[in-house]
Each structure stands twice: as C-alpha cells, then as structure tokens.
Amino acid sequence: MPRPPNTTDPEMTETNVGDALHMISLAGHQLRGPLRNIRVLLDLLQDTAAFNPDQVELFDAMRAMAHRAENAVGDVVTHCLTASDDHGATTFAFQDVVNHLLDTLDPDQIAYVEFPSAHVTCQKAVLAGLLQCLMKRCLTPLHPLARARIGLSAEDGMLNISLSSQDANLSAQEAQFLAGGSFKPGLSFGLISAREICRQKGGTITLANCSDGVELELTLPGSAEIEVST
C-alpha cells in the first residue's frame, strides 16, 4: 500500500514547536528555584554545623552538583527563550541588557566588566541569550580580580560583539568546537545551543584567541548607534 502524501501543515508544525519550547521554558523556571534553594540550604548547613573532613567533602560535592544542575536548567531555559523568539528587530539600550545579565551572573558585583553604551537594533531575546552564554565563559572563574571587556561595532547590517577576558579558560573541546569543530560528548548544552541558534539567525560565534585568556567574537544581523565617551 503506497504511503499517503505528506499533509503536514508547516505553520502548525512551527506552532507546535513554539508551544513545546514555551512549556519547556516554564518547566525550567519552576525547577531553577528549588535547585537554587537546595544550594543555599547546603551553604547554611555547612556554615552552621561542625563536620568531619569526609562530611565537608560530601557537602562540597552536593553543592557542586546542585550548581551544575541549576546551570544546566538555566541553559535550557535560555535556549527555549532564544530559539522561540519570533519578534522582529527592536531598538533598545545595549548597556541595559548587559547590566541585567551581570545582575544574574555576578549578583555580588565581584568582577569588573567594561562595556559601551549604545542603542542597538536587533532581536533582543536572541542577543541577550547569546550574550549570557558567552559572558558565563568570560566570567569563569569568578573572583575579585576578574576582568572582562565587551566590545561593540556595526558594519554592513551586522553587529560585531567581542568578549574578552584574561582570566577565563576554555577546555580543548570547547576551543575546537568554537573554531568550527564538530560536536563531541562533554560539551555544555549552552555552548552547543548558542552556536546553533546563532547560525539559524544568520550570525556566527568564533574563537578569536585562546592563547592568553579567551576572546570570543559574535556577529548577528542588526545595527548600532554607539555613544562616544567624552
């Protein structure tokens, strides 16, 4: 018996995918709170009780697992919000997006991050999601002497954003992947997601330098009016 013709409605498929991404994003938001609470409770328990060295090591491992799980869920939420953004380009303050991300990634204001003031026009959720993923890598490890710089320019309908830090380190797998390599087990979901979404949106993510810290370059369709400091 011959197979029936494919009658899938492309618009319906896109709607279903969008709904699925939205539901995954909601579920992720629901999970992040409990995971964060678990990590905070573990910190409180370790600070208020006396443990032998084996118990301290166990608490450190539990806290690290909760932190990794929280980051993984956060990457999934970011992917869903970024991939499902079907809004057109809007104009907004670049520095507001960066400051909001820093409030999330560095709430205690430990690191020093230099970035320009500008009004950019592009898909805001896409830019924010990609920046969040790359800023995580430039602010890891996070310590009082951490320094990072975000550069911004625009040319021929493309935004050019650079993120650099002498403190950050990429694994050999991550460096190879950002240099155009193929997927390999062990790569973070956030990095894989960022490169794929960037490609879908007509941009690129490349590793400009890995010999002295990390320098990443992001291109994305858009324009910018950069404020000149006086």
C-alpha positions, 0 to 999 in steps of 0.5 A: 500500500503506497504511503499517503502524501505528506499533509503536514501543515508547516505553520502548525508544525512551527506552532507546535514547536513554539508551544513545546519550547514555551512549556519547556521554558516554564518547566525550567523556571519552576525547577531553577528555584528549588535547585537554587534553594537546595544550594543555599540550604547546603551553604547554611548547613555547612556554615552552621554545623561542625563536620568531619573532613569526609562530611565537608567533602560530601557537602562540597560535592552536593553543592557542586552538583546542585550548581551544575544542575541549576546551570544546566536548567538555566541553559535550557531555559535560555535556549527555549527563550532564544530559539522561540523568539519570533519578534522582529528587530527592536531598538533598545539600550545595549548597556541595559541588557548587559547590566541585567545579565551581570545582575544574574551572573555576578549578583555580588558585583565581584568582577569588573566588566567594561562595556559601551553604551549604545542603542542597538537594533536587533532581536533582543531575546536572541542577543541577550541569550547569546550574550549570557552564554558567552559572558558565563565563559568570560566570567569563569572563574569568578573572583575579585580580580576578574576582568572582562571587556565587551566590545561593540561595532556595526558594519554592513547590517551586522553587529560585531560583539567581542568578549574578552577576558584574561582570566577565563579558560576554555577546555580543548573541546570547547576551543575546537568546537568554537573554531568550527569543530564538530560536536563531541560528548562533554560539551555544555548544552549552552555552548552547543545551543548558542552556536546553533541558534546563532547560525539559524539567525544568520550570525556566527560565534568564533574563537578569536584567541585562546592563547592568553585568556579567551576572546570570543567574537559574535556577529548577528544581523542588526545595527548600532548607534554607539555613544562616544565617551567624552 
